[in-house]
Amino acid sequence: MAASPEGKPPPRLHGVVMIALPEGDDGWPSSSPAGEAAVAFLDRAGAADADADADAAWWGEEERWRTAFSLRRAAGAVLALAALAVAGYFCLYAGAGTGAALRFLSAPAEEQGQGGRASFLLPLYSKARAGAGAGVVTGASDGAAQNSTAAALPLRGNVFLDRQYYTSISVGNPPRPYFLDVDTGSDLTWIQCDAPCTNCAKGPHPLYKPAQGHIFPPSNSLCQEIRGNQKPGDTSKQCDYEIAYADRSSSMGVLATDNIQLIAEDGQRESLDIAFGCAYDQKGELLNSLANTDGILGLSSAAISLPAQLASQGIISNAFGHCMTTDPSGDGYMFLGDDYIPRWGVTWVPLRSGPDDTYSVEVEEVNHGDQQLRKLTRVIFDSGSTYTYFPREAYINLIAALKDVSTRFVQDDSDKTLPFCMKADSPVRSVDDVKQLFKSLTLQFRKRLFIFPRTFTINPEDYLIISDKGNVCLGVLDGSEIGYGSAIVLGDVSLRGKLVVYDNDENQIGWIQSDCTNPRKQSGFPFFLRKALHNQFL
């Protein structure tokens, strides 16, 4: 259809007028019913035009309303999708629930890195295996040691004493540095102590000497915490303890208090008062393991552990984490508090409730590649164990699977580096030379929402060790030999290359792959989004 001369389209037709012209004598239409009908019809057509204009105005208004409504619906859909995405993240990664997410969303700004609770960074150092020739310091049994009435009290020590990583903490006034083994399997932090010393290893630093009045009496609440089975009527003047280890080593001491210095995220040093063990009598293999360190940093979930003490004072959240580089000779870092916990990508699983204070979880399957080694069992995360331990059944099945890996390898019983070593047809200099021949170990946990898998993967380089002979040795040991016949103990060899987080506030543990070289303080949500999500979830 052609446009009008003004460039506008012609008006739309709203009706048709039919005029009948009968042939009269004078050539004009006669007055007839047909003519009257034509005039009436023409009148109705004009009225129809007016009605059509009104309809057009009404439809235009409705069209504008629909457009505005569509824009509102689109904006609502975008917000709904964003909320679903965030909710999906919480469902996938919040592990035991949305508690951690709600805690973060409801936290005031000053608690999100702008004041309030603090977080502290500590370096991790890898150490060489302690030799058997470590020196031993002995002394007379007087002073604090003379008053000892210690019994086997409910303090736990680690299952394997050859710890691989330690950190440095300054204690006392003036502060003096001490190297402490990082141990998530021990309750109490303790330092070798001149109280005086009865039997101590010759460590890297002089023995700690407690100041007058720094020894806890038995009536102290923390002493009651660690001496829960002590009978009434105790007449001792100090809080004695004894820690028994799985290899029959032991450490005896008294509970003391002093200030320690920790480095906050802003680089400032803070002095904090804590309770710790003044250990004056060590026995067994423990003396050898202390050749390079001065004591142990207890990080279990017990109330006497360092994180729990700082959290009870309102200094930090009761959470911490560690990250060890994949290189066995490399270092890493650990943190106290929750400011360095990643907000995204962490796989969370709920901690298993039980009478002890270990960090243990339930696992549904343990696999080597596609082969199932064991079904439902318990897994303990233990930074104080150098190696990983499997229940005997799973351990035997794993060795059988490794023997079938390749004809290039034969078992070498002459290599005493570890219980199971294999000799290759040519010397092996690094795990990188052979890791492609082996399969990963996977721990399969209960799926999140019955759909999303949760897996802890142990790659070949995380369970294989190359001996001095160039043999490939298994860094997984038989747990039944240390009293763990039905549980898996994940040690340092399998925890490297992951940031592992222990969240006692939310009763969960999580992990994420990391190169462990650059700790990053996590930033919060933008205020407007945090407020919107807070309203939705709370």
Secondary structure, DSSP 8 states (H G I E B T S, - for coil): ----TTS-----------------SSSS----HHHHHHHHHHHHHHHHHHHHHHHHHHHHHHHHHHHHHHHHHHHHHHHHHHHHHHHHHHHHHSTT-SHHHHHHHHS-GGGTTSSSS--EEEEEEE-----TT--EEE--S-TTGGG------S-B--S-----EEEEEEETTTTEEEEEEEETT-S--EEEB-SS-SEEE--SS--B---TT-B--TTSHHHHHHTTT--S----SS-EEEEE-TTS-EEEEEEEEEEEEEEETTS-EEEEEEEEEEEEEEETTHHHHTTS-SEEEE-SSSTTSHHHHHHHTTSS-SEEEEEE-SSTT--EEEEESSTTS-SSS-EEEE----SS---EEEESEEEETTEEEESSEEEEE-TT-SSEEE-HHHHHHHHHHHHTS-TTEEE-TT--SSS-EEEESS----GGGTGGGS--EEEEEEEETTTEEEEEEE-GGGTEEE-TTS-EEE-EEEGGGGT-SSEEEE-HHHHTTEEEEEETTTTEEEEEE--SS---------HHHHHHHHHHH-
